Amino acid sequence: MRYQVASLPINQGIAILKILRTCIYFLLAVIGILPANMSAFQQEFCFGVVGEYRRDSLSQNIKIFDPPQTPVHKNHLKVEDISIWQVGLTGTYVLCDDWLVKGALNFGTVSGAKYTEKLTTIKCNCHDFTEAANNGGQTRDYLIGIGYVPCCRDCLGDLFRIGPILGWSYHYQKVKMKHGEINEIRIDVLDDFLYEMHWEGPWLGLDAELRFCDFTINMCYEYHWARWRSNWLLDGPDVPGIAFSDHRESNNAYGQVFILETSLELCSCVEMGIGLKYQKWKATEGRERPVEERTEAGISPTEIDKVRNATWKSWGFFLDFGCFF
């Protein structure tokens, strides 16, 4: 029996061109059409504390070849209902000439998840089913960006800011499972197995902010290019023919992030916000290799494991309290 968990991914050309085109159009519109209305926001620095509830799901398809041109197994797994509570810090600093720097860091804990896996032997079309329950976990997310986001006033006199931002991000997720069963038979080696992954890379986004009276509406879109790395680790040693620890990786990964937030100014320099965040990541052309030697893991020397596709979806609801100066 094999146990494998995820890779992330994709084809980026057309999407990149669309994003660049959109950023250019917005930038030209703001700079070229509304130069007389350029004005600075009242604050130059904003610092916030964020609390968020996040719901994640993973899915992955692996195809196993032995010899390299002959498929022998198909592996489909899902890690669903991943409940995550996290807290974080955010900051934005407006430089001269409407350049700004923004950053965020978040730390979370996993409070629930469900693991299922279906391994199909192609020759006989027979299946093995694996299930496991959650035993905790954690997440970490870091992001930094710099962009040109000029400010102006609309026809009603409200402050309005929009522009492109370029940056770097890092994301890490670890899920620990327990009570693993294969075909409803308890397998001790699957107690406390661990799945961890991280992906990092550049991103290009578009930020928009509208401030009227005491309210602010923020909208953000980000497109990420990612390098994905993952570890699937047993708590004990490999068991040949049953399960083994492995590394997975893909350099063909991408993600899209959408954020919508509205905030209310409570007093002269304090505001409270509420928002929604949705993200979807995907990877293709991933590979898997055992941590130990192939023979020690019970794998044929000619076997090749390919991650055909994998997805990671997440939506979150957050509250934040910020101070601006």
N, C-alpha and C positions, 0 to 999 in steps of 0.2 A: 504494500500500500504506500502511496506517495502523498505528501502533504506540501502544498505549495500555496503561496499567497503573494501577491500582486505586483504589477508594474504599471507605469503611467506614461504619457504619450503624444505625436501626430504630424499632420500635413498643415503647413502654416502659411504658405505664400500668399494666397488670395486674402486671407484674414489680415495679414500684416499690411498689405497694400491698402485695404479698406480703413484700417485704423489710422495709418499715416495720412491718408487722404482726408479723413474726418478731422484729425487734429489740425492739419494745415488750413482747412476751410474755416474752422472755428477761430483759429488764431488770426487769420487774415480779416475775418469779419470784425473781431473785437478790436484789433489794432488799427485797421484801415478805415472802418466806418464810424467808430465811436471815439476817436482820439480826444475830442473836446470834453468828453465826460469822464476821462480817466481820473481816478481818485483812489486814495489808500483806504483800506479797511481801518476801523477804529483801533484794532489790536494788531500788534506785531508778533506776539507770541501767544500760543494757546497750548495749555497742558491739561490732559484729562486722564481720569481713571475709569476703566471700562469693565463691566461684568457681563458675561455672555453665556447663553445656553446654546449649544451646537448639537446638531444631529447629523451623523455621517453614515455613509454606506460605501462599501467596496465590492467590486466584482472583478473577476479575472478568468481568462481562458488560456490554458496552456496546452500545447500539442507536443507529444513526446515521440521522437523518431529513433529507430534502431533497426537497421543501419540508417545513416543520415537521410536517405530519401524515402524511407518506409515508415509511415505513421503507425504507432502501436497503441497509444493511449491518448485520450482526451481528458482534460481535467478542468472542471468548472467549479469555482468556489465563490462564496459570498460571505462577507462580514457585514451584517445588517444591524440596524437599531443601535448604533454606537452613540451613546449619550455622553456628552462632554460638557462639563462646567469649567469655565475659565475666567481669569481675571487678567487685566493688562493695563498698559500705559500707552498713551498716544501724545504726540507733540507736533506742532506746526510752527515754523518760524519764518516770517516774511522778511526777505532781504530787500535791498534797494532795487528799484526798477521792476518791482512786481515779481521777482524771483522768490521762490519759497522752497524750504526744505521740510519734509515731513517724515515721521518715523513712527513705528509701533512695535511693541513686543507683548506677547501673550503667553501665559502658562495655564494649562488646563489639566483636569483629571478625568479619567474615563470611569463612568459609574454603571455601564451596562453595554452589552453587545451579544450578538448571536452568530456563531460560526457554523457554516454548512459547506460541504464539499461533495462533489460527485465525480468519481473516477470511472471512466468508461474504457473497457478493453475493446478495441475496434474489431478485432478478428471474430470474437464471439458475441459482440454487442451486449456484454454483461456489465453490471455496475456495482460499485461499492460506495456506500454513503457514510460520511463522517459528520458528526455534530459535536459541538463543544460550547460551554457557557463562559461568560466573562469573569475574570478575576482581577479587574482593575487595569490601570494603564495611565499614560500621561501624554500631553501634547505640548509643543513649543512652536511659536511662530514669530519670526522677525522680519521687519520690512523697513526699507529706507528709500526715499526718492527725492529728486530735485526737479523742479519744473518752472516754466514761465507761465504764470496764471494772472494775467492783468485784470485789474478791477475797473469797473465803470459804474455809471448809474443808468437805470432804464428810464423809460418815459414817465414812470410814476415817481421817480426819485429814489427808488430802492437800490441798494448796493448789490452789484452782480459781478461774479468772478468766474472765469472759465479758461482752461488752457491745458496743454499736455504736460505729463510728468513721466520721467524715466527713472528707473531705480533697480534695486536688487532685493530678492526675498529668499527666505529660508523657512522650511516647514518640516516639522518632525512629529511623528505619531507612533506611539507604542501601545499595543494591546496585548494583554496577558490572558490566556484562556485556561480552563480547567474542565474536569469531568468529560474528557474526550471519549467518544464511542464510535466504533465502526460497525455498521449494520446492527446497531443497538446492543453491541457487546462492548463493555468497558475495556479500554486499553490504557494501561498504567503509564506507558511512555508518553501519552498525550496529556498528562497532567502538567500544568504550569508551562506549556509551550508558549513561546513568545514571538510576536510578529512586530517588527519595527521598520519604519521607512522614513526617508527624508528626501526632499527634492528642493533644489535651489537653482536660481538663475535670474537673468534680467527680466524686467517687465516694462511695458509701455502702457500708460493710462491716460484717461481724460477726466479731470476734476471740474465740477461745476458747483457753485455756491450762490444762493440767493438769500439776502438778508433784508427783511422788511419788518418794521416796528421792532418787537422783541423776539421775533421768530427767525430761524435760519433753516433753510433746506439744503442739504448736501447730497450730491449724487456723484458716484465714482464708478468708472469701468476700468478694469486692468486686464491686459493680455500678457501671460507669462510664458517664457520659454524655459524649460526645466531640464535638469539632469537628475535622474531618479536613481536612488540606491536603496536597497532593502535587505533585511536579514530575517530569516525564519529559523528560530532556534529552539531546539529541545532543551528541557531543563537538565536532562542526563545525556549519556552518550548515544551515538547513532545505533539503530537496531537494523542491521542489514535485512533488506526485503520488507521492512515495516515502515520506517521513517528515518529521515536524516536532516540535519541542519544544513541550510544553504544560504547563498548570497544571490540576490537578483539585481539586475541593473538595466537601465535603458537611457540612452542619450536623446531619444526621440519622444519628448514629453512636452505637454503644454497645458495651460490652465486659463480659465476665464473667471473673473470675479466681478460681481455686481453688488454695490452698496447704496442703500438709500437711508437717509437719516434726517430727522427733524428735531430741532432743539429750541428751547425757550430760555430767554435770559431771565434769571431769577432776581439778580440785583446788578449793581454796576459792573462787576467783573466775574460773575459766576453764572454758568448756564447748565441746564440739564437736557440730555438728548435721549432719544429712543430711535432704534433703527433695525433694519433687516439686512442680512448679508447672505448671498448665494454664490457658490462657486462649484465649478465642474472641471475636473482634471482628467486627462486621458493620455495613455501611452501605448505605443506599438513597438514592434521589433525588439522586445526585451529578451534577455537570456538569463538562465539560471545555472548555477554551478554549486556543487557541494562544498561545505567548509573543509571537510577532511578529504583524503584521497578517494577517488571514485570507487576503487575496489573495497575500501573500508566501509563505504556507505552502501555497498551492495548494488552498485550501478555498473552496467556494461561499459567498457572503455569506448565503445562506438556510439553510445547513446547521446542524443542532443535534445535538450529541453528548450523550447521556444515559447515565450510569452506572446501569444498572438495579439491580444488586446486586454486592456484593463481600464477601469474607470473608478474615479473617486468623486463622490458628490457630497456636498455639505450645505446645509442651510442653518442660519443662526439668528437669534433674536438678542439684541444687546441694549443695555442702558449705560450711559456715561455721564459723569459730572466733570465739568471743565472750568478752568480759570483762564481768563485772557487778560493781556496787558497791552 
